[in-house]
């Protein structure tokens, strides 16, 4: 098994959180379904190994060879089909927007192939990534692709950038009215602009940010009780905490931590 993250260059660091690589041998027993949870980020993924299956609404869909995975509100289930070889780009919540200026609400829950998104440029990038012989050259190809794109796409620091900084600093515990006031926009205009650049509403992203903070604490064995956890992260009460946890993971906290998710830890941050 091999998993590693790589930081982007300085010029891309405001858009890209990191590049990542995951490789698993075909003999490794990871054939069961794995749940992947929302983390407020958008992913660009290339399979240079065997493809993954995605389970959705009782159907099984084979993922494209390369694709953008938009925001998700709740868990998705994936399944390895053989030897895993993947390289991904994890964008900040609105990090893809400067490179793909369409309403990101259209990407929510979708897998869009790179060829469909960037046409012949995407097709050329996919071919180079899949035919490359090592990790370093794949990362360099991705770096060059996005550096070239940002040169030709005007980018201005937006109200959404400021709002996301506040949301993370407050660990998701801030009202939408407070956020819109902080960035000097009307609530309606702010929510519309936020959904366009990020895909989900500010409320949904706040919920996900808070959930990820809780998950991080619990994974580090800092759990004392559901009541204390709910209080520490400003949930109304224990029932509110359990409701949000189940909404995102499909399980209550106790049943979730009774299971051992092999691949999920690499996809969930």
C-alpha positions as CSV (number, residue, x, y, z in Angstrom):
1,X,0.0,0.0,0.0
2,X,1.2,3.5,-0.8
3,X,-0.5,6.8,0.0
4,X,1.1,10.2,-0.1
5,X,0.2,13.9,-0.5
6,X,2.2,16.5,-2.3
7,X,1.9,20.3,-1.8
8,X,1.2,22.4,-4.9
9,X,3.5,25.2,-6.1
10,X,3.1,28.6,-4.5
11,X,1.1,30.0,-7.5
12,X,-1.5,27.2,-7.1
13,X,-1.6,27.0,-3.3
14,X,-4.6,29.3,-3.0
15,X,-6.7,27.0,-5.2
16,X,-5.3,23.5,-4.6
17,X,-5.0,21.9,-1.1
18,X,-2.7,19.1,-2.3
19,X,-2.1,16.4,-4.9
20,X,-2.4,12.8,-3.6
21,X,-1.5,9.4,-4.8
22,X,-3.0,6.0,-3.7
23,X,-1.7,2.7,-4.9
24,X,-2.9,-0.7,-3.6
25,X,-1.9,-4.2,-4.8
26,X,-4.6,-6.2,-6.6
27,X,-4.2,-9.0,-4.0
28,X,-5.2,-6.6,-1.1
29,X,-8.6,-7.4,0.2
30,X,-10.4,-4.1,-0.2
31,X,-13.4,-5.4,-2.2
32,X,-16.1,-4.3,0.2
33,X,-17.9,-1.0,-0.2
34,X,-16.2,2.0,1.5
35,X,-18.1,5.1,2.5
36,X,-16.6,8.5,1.5
37,X,-17.9,11.5,3.4
38,X,-18.2,15.2,2.3
39,X,-15.1,17.3,3.2
40,X,-16.2,20.5,1.4
41,X,-13.6,20.0,-1.3
42,X,-13.8,19.2,-5.0
43,X,-11.7,16.4,-6.5
44,X,-10.0,15.8,-9.9
45,X,-9.1,12.1,-10.1
46,X,-7.2,10.0,-12.6
47,X,-7.4,6.2,-12.5
48,X,-4.1,4.7,-14.0
49,X,-5.0,1.4,-12.3
50,X,-8.3,-0.4,-12.4
51,X,-11.5,1.6,-12.2
52,X,-13.6,2.0,-9.1
53,X,-17.3,1.3,-8.8
54,X,-19.6,3.9,-7.3
55,X,-22.8,2.7,-5.6
56,X,-25.7,5.1,-6.1
57,X,-29.4,4.7,-5.3
58,X,-29.1,0.9,-5.6
59,X,-27.2,1.1,-8.9
60,X,-23.6,0.4,-9.6
61,X,-21.7,2.8,-11.9
62,X,-18.2,2.4,-13.1
63,X,-16.3,5.6,-12.6
64,X,-14.7,7.3,-15.7
65,X,-11.0,6.9,-16.3
66,X,-10.5,10.5,-15.3
67,X,-13.2,12.9,-13.8
68,X,-14.1,15.8,-11.6
69,X,-16.2,14.8,-8.6
70,X,-18.3,17.7,-7.4
71,X,-19.4,18.5,-3.9
72,X,-21.5,16.0,-2.0
73,X,-23.9,16.6,0.9
74,X,-23.9,13.0,2.2
75,X,-21.8,9.9,2.0
76,X,-21.1,8.0,-1.2
77,X,-20.0,4.4,-1.5
78,X,-17.1,3.2,-3.7
79,X,-15.6,-0.2,-4.4
80,X,-12.2,-1.2,-5.7
81,X,-12.3,-3.7,-8.6
82,X,-8.6,-4.7,-8.7
83,X,-5.2,-3.0,-8.6
84,X,-5.6,0.6,-7.4
85,X,-3.6,3.4,-9.0
86,X,-4.9,6.9,-8.6
87,X,-3.7,10.4,-8.6
88,X,-5.9,13.2,-7.5
89,X,-6.1,17.0,-7.1
90,X,-7.9,18.1,-4.0
91,X,-9.2,21.7,-4.5
92,X,-10.3,24.0,-1.8
93,X,-14.1,24.5,-1.7
94,X,-14.1,27.1,-4.5
95,X,-10.6,26.3,-5.8
96,X,-11.8,24.8,-9.1
97,X,-13.9,27.8,-10.0
98,X,-11.2,29.9,-11.5
99,X,-10.3,27.0,-13.9
100,X,-13.9,26.1,-14.7
101,X,-16.1,29.1,-14.5
102,X,-19.5,27.5,-14.7
103,X,-22.1,27.3,-11.9
104,X,-20.7,24.7,-9.6
105,X,-24.2,23.8,-8.5
106,X,-24.2,21.7,-11.7
107,X,-21.4,19.6,-10.4
108,X,-22.9,18.5,-7.1
109,X,-22.9,14.7,-6.8
110,X,-21.7,14.3,-10.4
111,X,-18.7,12.6,-12.0
112,X,-17.8,14.6,-15.1
113,X,-15.1,13.2,-17.4
114,X,-12.1,15.4,-18.0
115,X,-12.7,15.1,-21.7
116,X,-16.2,16.5,-21.4
117,X,-15.1,19.4,-19.2
118,X,-11.9,20.6,-21.0
119,X,-12.4,19.0,-24.5
120,X,-9.2,18.3,-26.4
121,X,-7.1,19.8,-23.7
122,X,-8.6,17.4,-21.2
123,X,-8.2,14.5,-23.5
124,X,-4.5,15.3,-24.0
125,X,-4.0,15.7,-20.3
126,X,-5.6,12.4,-19.6
127,X,-3.5,10.6,-22.1
128,X,-0.3,12.1,-20.8
129,X,-1.2,11.2,-17.1
130,X,-2.2,7.7,-17.9
131,X,0.9,7.0,-20.1
132,X,3.3,8.6,-17.6
133,X,5.7,6.3,-15.9
134,X,6.0,7.9,-12.4
135,X,4.3,10.0,-9.8
136,X,6.7,13.0,-10.2
137,X,5.9,13.4,-13.9
138,X,2.2,13.1,-13.3
139,X,2.3,15.9,-10.7
140,X,4.4,18.1,-13.0
141,X,1.8,17.5,-15.8
142,X,-1.0,18.6,-13.5
143,X,1.0,21.6,-12.2
144,X,1.7,22.8,-15.8
145,X,-1.9,22.3,-16.9
146,X,-3.3,24.5,-14.1
147,X,-0.5,27.1,-14.2
148,X,-1.2,27.6,-17.9
149,X,-4.9,27.9,-17.3
150,X,-4.6,30.5,-14.5
151,X,-2.4,32.6,-16.7
152,X,-5.2,33.0,-19.2
153,X,-8.0,33.2,-16.6
154,X,-8.4,36.5,-14.7
155,X,-8.8,35.8,-11.0
156,X,-9.7,38.3,-8.3
157,X,-9.9,37.4,-4.6
158,X,-13.7,37.1,-4.0
159,X,-16.2,37.5,-1.2
160,X,-16.5,33.8,-1.2
161,X,-12.8,33.4,-0.4
162,X,-13.3,35.7,2.6
163,X,-16.4,33.9,3.8
164,X,-14.7,30.5,3.6
165,X,-11.7,31.8,5.7
166,X,-14.2,32.9,8.4
167,X,-16.1,29.6,8.2
168,X,-12.9,27.6,8.8
169,X,-11.7,29.9,11.6
170,X,-15.0,29.4,13.3
171,X,-15.1,25.7,12.6
172,X,-18.4,26.0,10.9
173,X,-20.1,27.7,13.8
174,X,-21.3,30.9,12.3
175,X,-24.7,32.0,11.0
176,X,-25.3,32.9,7.3
177,X,-26.4,36.4,8.3
178,X,-23.1,37.0,10.1
179,X,-21.2,35.7,7.1
180,X,-23.0,37.9,4.6
181,X,-22.5,40.9,6.9
182,X,-18.8,40.1,7.2
183,X,-18.3,40.3,3.5
184,X,-20.7,43.2,2.9
185,X,-23.2,41.4,0.8
186,X,-26.9,41.0,1.1
187,X,-27.8,37.5,2.4
188,X,-29.6,36.6,-0.9
189,X,-26.7,37.8,-3.1
190,X,-24.1,36.1,-0.9
191,X,-25.9,32.7,-0.9
192,X,-26.3,32.9,-4.7
193,X,-22.6,33.8,-5.3
194,X,-21.5,31.1,-2.8
195,X,-23.4,28.3,-4.5
196,X,-22.1,29.4,-7.9
197,X,-18.5,29.2,-6.8
198,X,-18.7,26.3,-4.3
199,X,-21.7,24.2,-5.4
200,X,-23.4,23.9,-2.1
201,X,-25.1,26.4,0.1
202,X,-23.2,28.2,2.9
203,X,-25.3,26.3,5.5
204,X,-24.4,22.9,4.0
205,X,-20.7,23.8,3.9
206,X,-20.8,25.0,7.5
207,X,-22.3,21.7,8.5
208,X,-19.6,19.7,6.7
209,X,-16.8,21.8,8.1
210,X,-18.1,21.3,11.6
211,X,-18.6,17.6,11.0
212,X,-15.0,17.2,9.8
213,X,-13.7,18.9,12.9
214,X,-15.8,16.5,15.0
215,X,-14.5,13.5,13.0
216,X,-10.9,14.7,13.5
217,X,-11.4,14.9,17.3
218,X,-13.0,11.5,17.5
219,X,-10.4,9.8,15.3
220,X,-7.7,11.2,17.7
221,X,-9.5,9.4,20.5
222,X,-10.6,12.6,22.2
223,X,-14.1,11.3,22.6
224,X,-15.6,11.5,26.1
225,X,-19.3,11.5,25.5
226,X,-21.8,12.4,22.9
227,X,-23.2,15.1,25.1
228,X,-19.8,16.7,25.6
229,X,-18.9,16.5,21.9
230,X,-22.2,18.2,21.0
231,X,-21.5,20.9,23.5
232,X,-17.9,21.5,22.5
233,X,-18.9,22.0,18.8
234,X,-21.9,24.2,19.6
235,X,-24.6,21.8,18.5
236,X,-28.0,22.6,20.1
237,X,-28.0,19.3,21.9
238,X,-26.9,15.6,21.6
239,X,-29.9,14.9,19.3
240,X,-28.8,17.6,16.9
241,X,-25.3,16.3,16.8
242,X,-26.5,12.7,16.1
243,X,-28.9,14.0,13.4
244,X,-26.1,15.8,11.6
245,X,-23.7,12.9,11.9
246,X,-26.2,10.4,10.6
247,X,-27.2,12.8,7.7
248,X,-23.6,12.9,6.5
249,X,-22.4,9.3,7.3
250,X,-25.6,7.4,7.1
251,X,-24.9,6.0,10.6
252,X,-25.0,7.1,14.2
253,X,-21.6,7.8,15.9
254,X,-21.4,4.6,17.9
255,X,-22.1,2.3,14.9
256,X,-19.7,4.3,12.7
257,X,-16.7,3.8,15.1
258,X,-17.5,0.2,15.6
259,X,-16.6,-0.4,12.0
260,X,-13.2,-0.3,10.3
261,X,-13.1,1.5,7.0
262,X,-9.9,0.6,5.1
263,X,-9.9,3.0,2.1
264,X,-12.1,5.7,3.6
265,X,-9.3,7.2,5.8
266,X,-7.4,8.1,2.6
267,X,-10.4,9.9,1.0
268,X,-11.8,11.6,4.1
269,X,-9.9,14.5,5.6
